[in-house]
């Protein structure tokens, strides 16, 4: 079938929520055009997701909205586990400056974030967002472009795409189109979610409270200056009025302003799709995984999906890298998402005590475990573990940094102060503890990568300390700032070059950021 070029685009994104729009911005940064199809005309006005972490703030920075998000975000202290009488059992404190250069936990209003993202899309000529368009079909899966059928007020239409990203939520049409099914991770509960605006002196610690009461488990957090969220597990029978549910947090007999912005019921589930891809059709966000909200990682996981996939897709579509590079999306993201979901489920069981005869025993065990020295610090670091070993993560006995993220400090180069990622651009990068030797320089040159010596970057010593702790003389960073490979202390070169270099081989010209890096490298090696 001949495809009308006027109806063909590199990427179609189904769904204009934060995941879909962020994916469009990340692709645009690499020069890839996309069309985002969304059945609603505007942003859903009521709050949903309210928390994010520092890794995701770094992703928003990569999407070009880092400063705009800072203006609407509120740093939070972390997480506390409370008993039924609201006494603290454990505290998992988050710092104001995490590994990625941002507060480890930030609260925000999702409609505000979506407006920020859509404003950024409107400024990018590579992006087109079409509202009021309902996608009705995707496929079939072929070796050529993918057909997307849709309808709007003007009738039925077809769009052909080199790749389709399904960011269309838990009831995903894209998931159905590729024949994916849910794997149930055995958690399902009905909760009521209440968003309130009030000027009352609400009792809070500027973080998230999880009330571990099997009779009435609850979650509470301050979202904004005068905005708060409560979540309560539903009981059988009649429910209490909102003011009775939240009375423990309000001043006694408070009768001032108290606006219920939203009160709704959700079924919290833990599920992972059994496949995330069919050919050039991919699942992202809630289309690929569902998590209970107890550690605030639902939206975060979806944005990690977008960050992991988009640089690989750009390399395949624009640079001619082998299509098998795209296999690493599901193989890297599935174990990571599953780990995060299991953490959330574990937190859910901690709050509720479980639903069987062993509940009381588990609650006593939780209280004992929470008193173990150092546990809180360890738990705080473990929300986003290292990626598992694979073609783009060369893990080994002397490669402890592989699969982890490089820190992002502020750096100063030629009198200009900036965040590390802005200096490094969108390409692969080599960081070295000392000036790179001839073999490493030659390897970087062949890949179009510029090596940076961390002692020349003018940071506060964060990078050098990170490499010393990891016993690394050099690290190869992917565009998403995950460490692909490591030259261990005393080593001479990356020892597994042939494996990953073949996967990253390209047949076309480098992307603009990589051309600049290669040009800089050529100048440095000819002096």
Helices and strands as residue ranges (DSSP letters): G 5-7, E 8-14, H 18-29, E 34-38, E 51-53, H 54-62, H 66-72, E 74-75, E 78-82, E 88-93, E 105-107, H 110-122, E 127-131, E 134-138, E 146-152, E 155-166, H 173-177, E 182-197, E 208-211, E 218-222, E 227-233, H 242-245, G 247-249, E 259-273, E 277-278, E 281-283, G 285-287, E 289-290, H 298-319, G 323-326, H 327-352, H 359-369, H 375-381, E 410-413, E 416-419, H 420-424, E 429-432, H 438-447, E 450-453, G 454-456, H 462-469, E 472-477, E 483-488, H 497-504, H 512-526
